[in-house]
Amino acid sequence: MSDALPGTAAASLVPGQAVARPLPSMLLCLSHLRWDFVFQRPQHLLTRAARTYAVVFFEEPIFHPGIAPRLDRRQTPEGVTVAVPLLPEGMPAGAAVAAQRQLLDELLAESAAASLIAWFYTPMALEFAGHLAPAVTVYDCMDELSAFRGAPPRMLTLEQELISRADLVFTGGRSLYEAKRNRHPRVSCFPSSIDTSHFAAARQGADDPADQAGIPHPRIGFFGVIDERMDAGLVGALAAARPDWSFVMIGPVVKIDPADLPRLPNVHWLGGRSYPELPRYLAGWNAGFMPFALNESTKFISPTKTPEFLAAGLPVVSTAITDVVRDWGPKADGGPGLVEIAAEPVAFAAALQRVLEQAGAPWLKQVDRRLAQISWDQTWAEMDGQIEAALRAATRQKSGADTTTMRRAGHV
C-alpha cells in the first residue's frame, strides 16, 4: 500500500481523458490515544469523518533504541491514515518536539487537500503543531486530561491556549460542557453515543468465546480501560461478598500496577478485546457494572459503555458518576432510571441482585425508546454541520482579506 496521502481524485468519462474532482479537506487529528488501543469516541467519529474528509490520525511518538526519526503510516479499512512518529530512545524532550514538528510538516507537505481542519484531543499537541494555520480548529474535549494520573504540568496552560485558538469546542458530556462553556463562545455538548446495531447483536445470543465458556453464571461484566478510574477495592469487596457471582473484566490495564487488582477465584481478568469481539462476550453476561472510583479523574467522565451495555440488553449498576446519574439514573420525580446507582459494596450488591431479577421486556422497551434518540451517525452529522459552517466562514474571511489586500495594492 502506498504511503501517499489522499490527494486529487480523478475520473475518466472519455477514455484517456481525466476529469478532476474537487479535493477533499484534510482532517488532521492530534491524539493522546492510540488508534488500536480501545475503540471509543475518536474512532467512532473519525471513521465517519473519513467518508468525506482525508483523515489523518497523528499519534504520540513511540521510542525505539538506535533508530532515526521517521513516520510510520498505515491506512485502516475505514480509510483513516494512522501516523506514528518513531523516535530514538533517550532523545531529549526538546529534540523530540522538534522531530515531531518536522515529521508533521513533511506529512502535510505531501497533501494537496482543499483546506486543513485541525482536530485536537490533547492540548499537549500544541508543542509541535502550534505553528499550523488551519482553516478550522476543533477541540474535542472528551476528558479532563489534567486530572488524570501523570498529566504534564503544562496541560492546563496549553489547554487555555488551545481554547483561545479553537473555532469550535466539543465536549464529551454535560459535566465537561458546564466546565468549559464559559471559556469559549462556541462550546457544544456531544455526550457519549451508541452504535446500537453493533451491540444489539448480543441480544441474539452467541457461543461463548473459549476464555469465557468455563466461567459460571451469573456473570457480572465490565469492559473498558482499567486504570486509576476503577475502584479496585469495590470490585474486590463485591467478589468477596458474592462468591456465587462471577465478575468478568475485559480491558487493558494501564497506569496502575496489575498486582493491585483483586485476585479472587470469581474475578476473571481477561485482558483487552477488540470492538468486533465485544458483543459475543456481552451475550454471555447477565448484568453489567461500572465500578468507577469517585475521584478527580472521574469527575467529568461520560462513559461510552453506558449506552453500549443497554444496547446489548444488559441491566447495569454504576457508582454515582455525575453524567451517568443525570443522563441514565433515577429521574428527578423519583421514577426509575435505566441504570441503577449505588455506592458502597453492600448497596452495590443489593442493586446488582435487583437488576439480575429485573423483568426484561418492559425495561428493554424503555431502553430502546431512549437509544432510538441517539447514534454516532447523528452525533457526527451535527458536528460536521458545525465544521462546514466554520469552513464557509473561514473561506469568506479569506476572500475578504484577499480583496482588501488587492485594493491596497491598487489591483481592484
C-alpha beads as a LAMMPS data file, in Angstrom:
LAMMPS data file: protein, C-alpha beads

412 atoms
411 bonds

1 atom types
1 bond types

-500.0 500.0 xlo xhi
-500.0 500.0 ylo yhi
-500.0 500.0 zlo zhi

Masses

1 110.0

Atoms # bond

1 1 1 0.000 0.000 0.000
2 1 1 1.282 3.448 -0.887
3 1 1 2.132 5.835 1.907
4 1 1 0.887 8.757 -0.171
5 1 1 -1.865 10.806 1.397
6 1 1 -5.190 11.241 -0.395
7 1 1 -4.837 13.988 -2.985
8 1 1 -6.575 14.910 -6.206
9 1 1 -9.199 12.416 -7.261
10 1 1 -9.872 11.947 -10.959
11 1 1 -12.488 10.195 -13.040
12 1 1 -12.484 9.385 -16.734
13 1 1 -15.666 9.951 -18.696
14 1 1 -13.869 9.639 -22.025
15 1 1 -11.050 7.111 -22.493
16 1 1 -7.730 8.829 -21.965
17 1 1 -9.305 11.984 -20.568
18 1 1 -9.177 12.635 -16.827
19 1 1 -11.723 14.853 -15.130
20 1 1 -10.549 16.433 -11.875
21 1 1 -12.807 16.124 -8.870
22 1 1 -12.835 18.647 -6.024
23 1 1 -10.130 17.987 -3.478
24 1 1 -11.346 16.853 -0.044
25 1 1 -10.426 18.794 3.048
26 1 1 -7.936 17.111 5.362
27 1 1 -8.946 16.445 8.942
28 1 1 -5.754 16.129 10.987
29 1 1 -6.473 14.564 14.370
30 1 1 -3.808 15.073 17.060
31 1 1 -4.394 12.450 19.708
32 1 1 -3.019 11.207 23.021
33 1 1 -4.735 7.867 22.364
34 1 1 -3.598 5.072 20.077
35 1 1 -5.938 4.105 17.268
36 1 1 -5.668 0.398 18.159
37 1 1 -5.916 0.855 21.943
38 1 1 -9.667 0.844 22.614
39 1 1 -12.374 1.612 20.047
40 1 1 -14.090 4.630 21.569
41 1 1 -15.177 8.187 20.802
42 1 1 -12.317 9.188 18.455
43 1 1 -12.659 6.029 16.383
44 1 1 -16.445 6.297 16.156
45 1 1 -16.266 9.894 14.954
46 1 1 -13.254 9.715 12.663
47 1 1 -14.332 6.586 10.799
48 1 1 -17.436 8.546 9.873
49 1 1 -15.390 11.637 9.029
50 1 1 -13.301 9.543 6.632
51 1 1 -16.316 9.201 4.350
52 1 1 -15.933 12.839 3.279
53 1 1 -12.547 14.033 4.569
54 1 1 -8.985 12.824 4.152
55 1 1 -8.466 11.849 7.813
56 1 1 -5.004 11.573 9.369
57 1 1 -4.767 10.308 12.950
58 1 1 -1.430 11.559 14.319
59 1 1 -0.427 9.678 17.463
60 1 1 2.080 10.365 20.214
61 1 1 5.587 9.088 19.462
62 1 1 6.971 5.625 20.131
63 1 1 10.621 5.430 21.162
64 1 1 12.981 2.710 19.966
65 1 1 16.723 2.317 20.549
66 1 1 19.086 3.221 17.755
67 1 1 16.667 4.483 15.109
68 1 1 16.493 7.673 13.097
69 1 1 13.282 9.703 13.407
70 1 1 10.671 8.599 10.908
71 1 1 6.912 8.394 10.484
72 1 1 5.205 5.025 10.384
73 1 1 1.998 5.163 8.343
74 1 1 -0.795 2.769 7.575
75 1 1 -4.397 3.016 6.471
76 1 1 -7.294 1.437 8.347
77 1 1 -10.069 -0.413 6.489
78 1 1 -12.277 2.644 7.090
79 1 1 -9.825 4.892 5.223
80 1 1 -8.166 6.646 8.191
81 1 1 -4.412 7.188 7.826
82 1 1 -2.714 6.402 11.149
83 1 1 0.633 8.203 11.503
84 1 1 3.010 7.316 14.352
85 1 1 6.304 9.184 14.935
86 1 1 9.110 6.730 15.691
87 1 1 11.910 8.413 17.622
88 1 1 15.220 7.251 19.120
89 1 1 15.110 6.171 22.732
90 1 1 16.689 8.730 25.063
91 1 1 16.008 11.671 22.755
92 1 1 15.816 14.925 24.799
93 1 1 12.318 16.359 25.172
94 1 1 13.038 19.489 23.123
95 1 1 14.557 17.476 20.307
96 1 1 11.582 15.103 20.349
97 1 1 9.172 18.025 19.943
98 1 1 11.247 19.404 17.052
99 1 1 11.340 15.976 15.390
100 1 1 7.567 15.585 15.647
101 1 1 7.086 19.019 14.134
102 1 1 9.359 18.177 11.211
103 1 1 7.651 14.823 10.599
104 1 1 4.243 16.502 10.713
105 1 1 5.332 19.235 8.297
106 1 1 6.715 16.664 5.868
107 1 1 3.471 14.709 6.003
108 1 1 1.340 17.793 5.364
109 1 1 3.617 18.902 2.517
110 1 1 2.574 15.781 0.613
111 1 1 -1.098 16.702 0.732
112 1 1 -2.977 18.751 -1.814
113 1 1 -6.072 18.990 0.383
114 1 1 -8.516 21.836 -0.222
115 1 1 -8.158 23.001 3.381
116 1 1 -6.898 21.799 6.751
117 1 1 -9.055 21.050 9.770
118 1 1 -7.000 20.540 12.946
119 1 1 -8.857 18.310 15.411
120 1 1 -7.244 18.187 18.864
121 1 1 -7.808 15.610 21.580
122 1 1 -4.805 16.745 23.617
123 1 1 -3.620 20.307 24.226
124 1 1 -0.070 18.920 24.517
125 1 1 -0.001 18.583 20.709
126 1 1 0.367 22.361 20.514
127 1 1 4.014 21.842 21.443
128 1 1 4.723 20.541 17.925
129 1 1 1.609 21.640 16.000
130 1 1 1.123 25.164 17.346
131 1 1 2.703 26.683 14.232
132 1 1 -0.021 25.346 11.925
133 1 1 -2.583 27.732 10.451
134 1 1 -5.604 25.513 9.789
135 1 1 -8.790 26.804 8.232
136 1 1 -10.704 25.423 11.229
137 1 1 -9.503 24.279 14.656
138 1 1 -11.651 21.877 16.698
139 1 1 -11.034 20.891 20.304
140 1 1 -12.977 17.711 21.064
141 1 1 -12.622 17.608 24.837
142 1 1 -13.594 14.052 25.711
143 1 1 -11.930 14.021 29.159
144 1 1 -10.462 16.403 31.712
145 1 1 -6.947 15.173 30.955
146 1 1 -5.299 17.453 33.504
147 1 1 -6.959 15.373 36.258
148 1 1 -5.531 12.074 35.024
149 1 1 -2.558 10.380 36.648
150 1 1 0.718 11.516 35.094
151 1 1 -0.723 14.607 33.386
152 1 1 2.064 17.020 32.328
153 1 1 2.290 20.219 34.429
154 1 1 1.795 22.382 31.316
155 1 1 -1.509 20.735 30.401
156 1 1 -3.767 23.476 31.813
157 1 1 -1.734 26.306 30.274
158 1 1 -1.756 24.662 26.853
159 1 1 -5.451 23.882 27.132
160 1 1 -6.222 27.555 27.649
161 1 1 -4.129 28.380 24.579
162 1 1 -5.954 25.719 22.560
163 1 1 -9.360 27.013 23.640
164 1 1 -8.349 30.547 22.650
165 1 1 -7.343 29.298 19.185
166 1 1 -10.270 26.953 18.607
167 1 1 -13.134 27.789 16.291
168 1 1 -15.249 25.034 17.831
169 1 1 -15.131 23.273 21.200
170 1 1 -16.981 19.977 21.635
171 1 1 -17.355 18.225 24.990
172 1 1 -17.890 14.548 25.704
173 1 1 -20.562 15.064 28.363
174 1 1 -22.653 17.513 30.317
175 1 1 -20.217 17.961 33.200
176 1 1 -17.418 18.870 30.807
177 1 1 -19.753 21.205 28.945
178 1 1 -20.592 23.048 32.144
179 1 1 -16.884 23.307 32.972
180 1 1 -15.949 24.718 29.532
181 1 1 -18.995 26.642 28.301
182 1 1 -17.920 29.994 29.729
183 1 1 -14.415 29.715 28.315
184 1 1 -15.345 29.909 24.616
185 1 1 -18.239 31.408 22.619
186 1 1 -18.934 28.183 20.691
187 1 1 -18.987 25.183 23.030
188 1 1 -21.319 22.291 22.168
189 1 1 -22.169 19.248 24.261
190 1 1 -21.933 15.900 22.457
191 1 1 -22.272 13.157 25.100
192 1 1 -21.415 9.502 24.654
193 1 1 -23.432 7.951 21.864
194 1 1 -24.021 4.460 20.508
195 1 1 -23.761 2.164 17.517
196 1 1 -26.913 0.347 18.567
197 1 1 -26.948 -2.395 15.952
198 1 1 -23.383 -3.433 16.827
199 1 1 -24.143 -4.095 20.494
200 1 1 -27.742 -5.241 19.979
201 1 1 -26.272 -8.346 18.327
202 1 1 -25.547 -9.522 21.896
203 1 1 -29.286 -9.892 22.492
204 1 1 -29.441 -12.676 19.907
205 1 1 -27.059 -14.826 21.920
206 1 1 -23.828 -16.374 20.729
207 1 1 -21.460 -19.210 21.528
208 1 1 -19.170 -18.248 24.378
209 1 1 -15.588 -17.344 23.477
210 1 1 -13.214 -20.058 24.659
211 1 1 -11.828 -17.981 27.550
212 1 1 -15.329 -17.273 28.891
213 1 1 -17.024 -20.601 28.295
214 1 1 -15.961 -22.130 31.607
215 1 1 -16.927 -19.160 33.786
216 1 1 -20.021 -19.924 35.909
217 1 1 -23.240 -17.883 35.832
218 1 1 -24.462 -15.413 36.871
219 1 1 -21.809 -13.282 35.209
220 1 1 -21.369 -9.591 36.017
221 1 1 -19.215 -7.909 33.375
222 1 1 -17.113 -4.813 32.781
223 1 1 -15.312 -3.749 29.612
224 1 1 -13.082 -0.741 29.079
225 1 1 -9.758 0.684 30.153
226 1 1 -8.718 -0.495 33.613
227 1 1 -6.793 2.337 35.260
228 1 1 -6.937 4.738 38.208
229 1 1 -10.593 5.417 37.449
230 1 1 -11.608 1.933 38.610
231 1 1 -12.435 1.323 42.279
232 1 1 -10.479 -1.906 42.659
233 1 1 -11.462 -2.108 46.321
234 1 1 -15.137 -2.121 45.376
235 1 1 -14.577 -4.910 42.849
236 1 1 -12.771 -6.979 45.467
237 1 1 -15.427 -6.370 48.115
238 1 1 -18.250 -7.344 45.760
239 1 1 -16.468 -10.505 44.690
240 1 1 -15.772 -11.452 48.300
241 1 1 -19.368 -10.779 49.351
242 1 1 -20.866 -12.766 46.468
243 1 1 -18.638 -15.759 45.700
244 1 1 -21.611 -17.242 43.814
245 1 1 -21.289 -14.492 41.166
246 1 1 -18.578 -14.336 38.504
247 1 1 -17.029 -10.982 37.650
248 1 1 -15.696 -10.829 34.082
249 1 1 -13.256 -7.969 33.481
250 1 1 -12.308 -7.086 29.897
251 1 1 -9.823 -4.352 29.046
252 1 1 -6.190 -3.330 29.075
253 1 1 -4.580 -2.447 32.421
254 1 1 -2.708 0.872 32.232
255 1 1 -1.108 3.347 34.656
256 1 1 -1.725 1.082 37.649
257 1 1 0.085 -1.973 38.950
258 1 1 -1.804 -5.142 37.928
259 1 1 -0.698 -6.621 41.247
260 1 1 -3.017 -4.146 42.989
261 1 1 -6.100 -5.638 41.327
262 1 1 -8.179 -8.126 43.372
263 1 1 -7.248 -11.735 42.647
264 1 1 -10.187 -13.829 43.801
265 1 1 -11.386 -17.113 42.253
266 1 1 -14.541 -15.444 40.912
267 1 1 -12.831 -12.408 39.360
268 1 1 -11.662 -13.097 35.818
269 1 1 -9.251 -10.609 34.193
270 1 1 -9.405 -11.489 30.500
271 1 1 -7.368 -8.598 29.077
272 1 1 -8.244 -6.400 26.124
273 1 1 -10.611 -7.473 23.373
274 1 1 -11.353 -5.835 20.031
275 1 1 -14.511 -3.868 19.311
276 1 1 -15.925 -6.539 16.946
277 1 1 -15.430 -9.200 19.642
278 1 1 -17.306 -7.395 22.425
279 1 1 -20.931 -8.354 21.571
280 1 1 -20.027 -12.034 21.708
281 1 1 -18.698 -11.628 25.249
282 1 1 -21.612 -9.452 26.369
283 1 1 -24.072 -12.023 25.027
284 1 1 -22.915 -14.357 27.792
285 1 1 -23.287 -11.882 30.670
286 1 1 -26.253 -11.475 32.981
287 1 1 -25.579 -7.865 34.005
288 1 1 -23.011 -5.134 33.638
289 1 1 -21.366 -2.973 36.254
290 1 1 -19.336 0.221 36.231
291 1 1 -17.284 0.276 39.461
292 1 1 -15.726 3.696 38.922
293 1 1 -13.907 5.390 41.764
294 1 1 -15.195 8.812 42.718
295 1 1 -12.084 10.949 42.337
296 1 1 -10.683 13.816 40.284
297 1 1 -10.113 11.598 37.236
298 1 1 -13.797 10.561 37.098
299 1 1 -15.373 13.902 37.973
300 1 1 -16.159 14.779 34.352
301 1 1 -16.358 11.405 32.598
302 1 1 -19.323 10.324 30.478
303 1 1 -18.726 6.593 29.958
304 1 1 -19.406 5.407 26.412
305 1 1 -20.076 1.941 27.785
306 1 1 -23.309 3.087 29.477
307 1 1 -25.470 3.019 26.320
308 1 1 -23.395 0.088 24.983
309 1 1 -24.412 -2.090 27.946
310 1 1 -28.027 -1.069 27.423
311 1 1 -27.975 -1.724 23.682
312 1 1 -26.686 -5.219 24.464
313 1 1 -29.792 -5.728 26.622
314 1 1 -27.825 -5.835 29.872
315 1 1 -29.064 -4.155 33.051
316 1 1 -26.255 -2.179 34.646
317 1 1 -25.261 -0.782 38.044
318 1 1 -22.845 2.136 38.351
319 1 1 -21.273 4.207 41.049
320 1 1 -22.528 7.794 41.236
321 1 1 -20.688 9.263 38.238
322 1 1 -22.364 12.633 37.691
323 1 1 -23.150 12.241 33.995
324 1 1 -24.397 8.671 34.489
325 1 1 -26.690 9.758 37.314
326 1 1 -28.114 12.722 35.395
327 1 1 -28.427 11.083 31.983
328 1 1 -29.279 7.477 32.862
329 1 1 -30.067 7.237 36.570
330 1 1 -33.323 7.648 38.536
331 1 1 -35.497 10.541 37.410
332 1 1 -35.882 13.753 39.366
333 1 1 -39.518 12.867 40.139
334 1 1 -38.415 9.642 41.787
335 1 1 -39.156 7.432 38.803
336 1 1 -36.803 4.604 37.918
337 1 1 -33.894 5.192 35.585
338 1 1 -32.297 2.911 33.042
339 1 1 -29.202 2.436 35.222
340 1 1 -29.104 1.605 38.933
341 1 1 -26.826 3.808 41.043
342 1 1 -25.059 2.534 44.165
343 1 1 -22.034 3.372 46.274
344 1 1 -20.623 1.102 48.970
345 1 1 -20.349 -2.670 48.464
346 1 1 -23.492 -3.741 50.354
347 1 1 -25.749 -1.337 48.430
348 1 1 -23.984 -2.182 45.181
349 1 1 -24.521 -5.915 45.696
350 1 1 -28.184 -5.311 46.513
351 1 1 -28.601 -3.246 43.334
352 1 1 -26.983 -5.980 41.251
353 1 1 -29.330 -8.532 42.823
354 1 1 -32.304 -6.361 41.805
355 1 1 -31.207 -5.971 38.202
356 1 1 -30.494 -9.693 37.896
357 1 1 -34.122 -10.291 38.835
358 1 1 -35.382 -7.498 36.605
359 1 1 -38.112 -8.392 34.098
360 1 1 -36.725 -7.999 30.603
361 1 1 -39.458 -6.880 28.217
362 1 1 -40.850 -3.640 29.818
363 1 1 -37.376 -2.406 30.738
364 1 1 -35.991 -3.172 27.296
365 1 1 -38.797 -1.179 25.666
366 1 1 -37.771 1.856 27.718
367 1 1 -34.139 1.273 26.775
368 1 1 -34.924 1.049 23.075
369 1 1 -37.043 4.206 23.111
370 1 1 -34.128 6.087 24.663
371 1 1 -31.443 4.625 22.399
372 1 1 -33.521 5.444 19.319
373 1 1 -32.846 9.116 20.089
374 1 1 -29.054 8.897 19.822
375 1 1 -26.407 7.472 17.482
376 1 1 -22.821 8.138 16.462
377 1 1 -24.105 8.862 12.950
378 1 1 -26.317 11.633 14.322
379 1 1 -23.542 12.982 16.550
380 1 1 -21.087 13.155 13.664
381 1 1 -23.664 14.762 11.352
382 1 1 -24.243 17.563 13.871
383 1 1 -20.505 18.068 14.408
384 1 1 -19.859 18.049 10.668
385 1 1 -22.541 20.670 10.155
386 1 1 -20.699 22.988 12.527
387 1 1 -17.382 22.277 10.804
388 1 1 -18.811 23.027 7.363
389 1 1 -20.256 26.302 8.635
390 1 1 -16.864 27.206 10.130
391 1 1 -15.138 26.325 6.832
392 1 1 -17.537 28.570 4.915
393 1 1 -16.909 31.401 7.369
394 1 1 -13.141 30.920 7.019
395 1 1 -13.445 30.992 3.214
396 1 1 -15.459 34.207 3.320
397 1 1 -12.975 35.781 5.705
398 1 1 -10.029 34.792 3.498
399 1 1 -11.790 36.063 0.389
400 1 1 -12.489 39.387 2.098
401 1 1 -8.892 39.665 3.277
402 1 1 -7.591 38.909 -0.224
403 1 1 -9.855 41.580 -1.740
404 1 1 -8.693 44.155 0.825
405 1 1 -5.041 43.311 0.045
406 1 1 -5.654 43.720 -3.690
407 1 1 -7.387 47.062 -3.131
408 1 1 -4.475 48.321 -1.082
409 1 1 -2.134 47.210 -3.863
410 1 1 -4.247 49.084 -6.453
411 1 1 -5.393 45.935 -8.290
412 1 1 -9.112 46.421 -7.594

Bonds

1 1 1 2
2 1 2 3
3 1 3 4
4 1 4 5
5 1 5 6
6 1 6 7
7 1 7 8
8 1 8 9
9 1 9 10
10 1 10 11
11 1 11 12
12 1 12 13
13 1 13 14
14 1 14 15
15 1 15 16
16 1 16 17
17 1 17 18
18 1 18 19
19 1 19 20
20 1 20 21
21 1 21 22
22 1 22 23
23 1 23 24
24 1 24 25
25 1 25 26
26 1 26 27
27 1 27 28
28 1 28 29
29 1 29 30
30 1 30 31
31 1 31 32
32 1 32 33
33 1 33 34
34 1 34 35
35 1 35 36
36 1 36 37
37 1 37 38
38 1 38 39
39 1 39 40
40 1 40 41
41 1 41 42
42 1 42 43
43 1 43 44
44 1 44 45
45 1 45 46
46 1 46 47
47 1 47 48
48 1 48 49
49 1 49 50
50 1 50 51
51 1 51 52
52 1 52 53
53 1 53 54
54 1 54 55
55 1 55 56
56 1 56 57
57 1 57 58
58 1 58 59
59 1 59 60
60 1 60 61
61 1 61 62
62 1 62 63
63 1 63 64
64 1 64 65
65 1 65 66
66 1 66 67
67 1 67 68
68 1 68 69
69 1 69 70
70 1 70 71
71 1 71 72
72 1 72 73
73 1 73 74
74 1 74 75
75 1 75 76
76 1 76 77
77 1 77 78
78 1 78 79
79 1 79 80
80 1 80 81
81 1 81 82
82 1 82 83
83 1 83 84
84 1 84 85
85 1 85 86
86 1 86 87
87 1 87 88
88 1 88 89
89 1 89 90
90 1 90 91
91 1 91 92
92 1 92 93
93 1 93 94
94 1 94 95
95 1 95 96
96 1 96 97
97 1 97 98
98 1 98 99
99 1 99 100
100 1 100 101
101 1 101 102
102 1 102 103
103 1 103 104
104 1 104 105
105 1 105 106
106 1 106 107
107 1 107 108
108 1 108 109
109 1 109 110
110 1 110 111
111 1 111 112
112 1 112 113
113 1 113 114
114 1 114 115
115 1 115 116
116 1 116 117
117 1 117 118
118 1 118 119
119 1 119 120
120 1 120 121
121 1 121 122
122 1 122 123
123 1 123 124
124 1 124 125
125 1 125 126
126 1 126 127
127 1 127 128
128 1 128 129
129 1 129 130
130 1 130 131
131 1 131 132
132 1 132 133
133 1 133 134
134 1 134 135
135 1 135 136
136 1 136 137
137 1 137 138
138 1 138 139
139 1 139 140
140 1 140 141
141 1 141 142
142 1 142 143
143 1 143 144
144 1 144 145
145 1 145 146
146 1 146 147
147 1 147 148
148 1 148 149
149 1 149 150
150 1 150 151
151 1 151 152
152 1 152 153
153 1 153 154
154 1 154 155
155 1 155 156
156 1 156 157
157 1 157 158
158 1 158 159
159 1 159 160
160 1 160 161
161 1 161 162
162 1 162 163
163 1 163 164
164 1 164 165
165 1 165 166
166 1 166 167
167 1 167 168
168 1 168 169
169 1 169 170
170 1 170 171
171 1 171 172
172 1 172 173
173 1 173 174
174 1 174 175
175 1 175 176
176 1 176 177
177 1 177 178
178 1 178 179
179 1 179 180
180 1 180 181
181 1 181 182
182 1 182 183
183 1 183 184
184 1 184 185
185 1 185 186
186 1 186 187
187 1 187 188
188 1 188 189
189 1 189 190
190 1 190 191
191 1 191 192
192 1 192 193
193 1 193 194
194 1 194 195
195 1 195 196
196 1 196 197
197 1 197 198
198 1 198 199
199 1 199 200
200 1 200 201
201 1 201 202
202 1 202 203
203 1 203 204
204 1 204 205
205 1 205 206
206 1 206 207
207 1 207 208
208 1 208 209
209 1 209 210
210 1 210 211
211 1 211 212
212 1 212 213
213 1 213 214
214 1 214 215
215 1 215 216
216 1 216 217
217 1 217 218
218 1 218 219
219 1 219 220
220 1 220 221
221 1 221 222
222 1 222 223
223 1 223 224
224 1 224 225
225 1 225 226
226 1 226 227
227 1 227 228
228 1 228 229
229 1 229 230
230 1 230 231
231 1 231 232
232 1 232 233
233 1 233 234
234 1 234 235
235 1 235 236
236 1 236 237
237 1 237 238
238 1 238 239
239 1 239 240
240 1 240 241
241 1 241 242
242 1 242 243
243 1 243 244
244 1 244 245
245 1 245 246
246 1 246 247
247 1 247 248
248 1 248 249
249 1 249 250
250 1 250 251
251 1 251 252
252 1 252 253
253 1 253 254
254 1 254 255
255 1 255 256
256 1 256 257
257 1 257 258
258 1 258 259
259 1 259 260
260 1 260 261
261 1 261 262
262 1 262 263
263 1 263 264
264 1 264 265
265 1 265 266
266 1 266 267
267 1 267 268
268 1 268 269
269 1 269 270
270 1 270 271
271 1 271 272
272 1 272 273
273 1 273 274
274 1 274 275
275 1 275 276
276 1 276 277
277 1 277 278
278 1 278 279
279 1 279 280
280 1 280 281
281 1 281 282
282 1 282 283
283 1 283 284
284 1 284 285
285 1 285 286
286 1 286 287
287 1 287 288
288 1 288 289
289 1 289 290
290 1 290 291
291 1 291 292
292 1 292 293
293 1 293 294
294 1 294 295
295 1 295 296
296 1 296 297
297 1 297 298
298 1 298 299
299 1 299 300
300 1 300 301
301 1 301 302
302 1 302 303
303 1 303 304
304 1 304 305
305 1 305 306
306 1 306 307
307 1 307 308
308 1 308 309
309 1 309 310
310 1 310 311
311 1 311 312
312 1 312 313
313 1 313 314
314 1 314 315
315 1 315 316
316 1 316 317
317 1 317 318
318 1 318 319
319 1 319 320
320 1 320 321
321 1 321 322
322 1 322 323
323 1 323 324
324 1 324 325
325 1 325 326
326 1 326 327
327 1 327 328
328 1 328 329
329 1 329 330
330 1 330 331
331 1 331 332
332 1 332 333
333 1 333 334
334 1 334 335
335 1 335 336
336 1 336 337
337 1 337 338
338 1 338 339
339 1 339 340
340 1 340 341
341 1 341 342
342 1 342 343
343 1 343 344
344 1 344 345
345 1 345 346
346 1 346 347
347 1 347 348
348 1 348 349
349 1 349 350
350 1 350 351
351 1 351 352
352 1 352 353
353 1 353 354
354 1 354 355
355 1 355 356
356 1 356 357
357 1 357 358
358 1 358 359
359 1 359 360
360 1 360 361
361 1 361 362
362 1 362 363
363 1 363 364
364 1 364 365
365 1 365 366
366 1 366 367
367 1 367 368
368 1 368 369
369 1 369 370
370 1 370 371
371 1 371 372
372 1 372 373
373 1 373 374
374 1 374 375
375 1 375 376
376 1 376 377
377 1 377 378
378 1 378 379
379 1 379 380
380 1 380 381
381 1 381 382
382 1 382 383
383 1 383 384
384 1 384 385
385 1 385 386
386 1 386 387
387 1 387 388
388 1 388 389
389 1 389 390
390 1 390 391
391 1 391 392
392 1 392 393
393 1 393 394
394 1 394 395
395 1 395 396
396 1 396 397
397 1 397 398
398 1 398 399
399 1 399 400
400 1 400 401
401 1 401 402
402 1 402 403
403 1 403 404
404 1 404 405
405 1 405 406
406 1 406 407
407 1 407 408
408 1 408 409
409 1 409 410
410 1 410 411
411 1 411 412
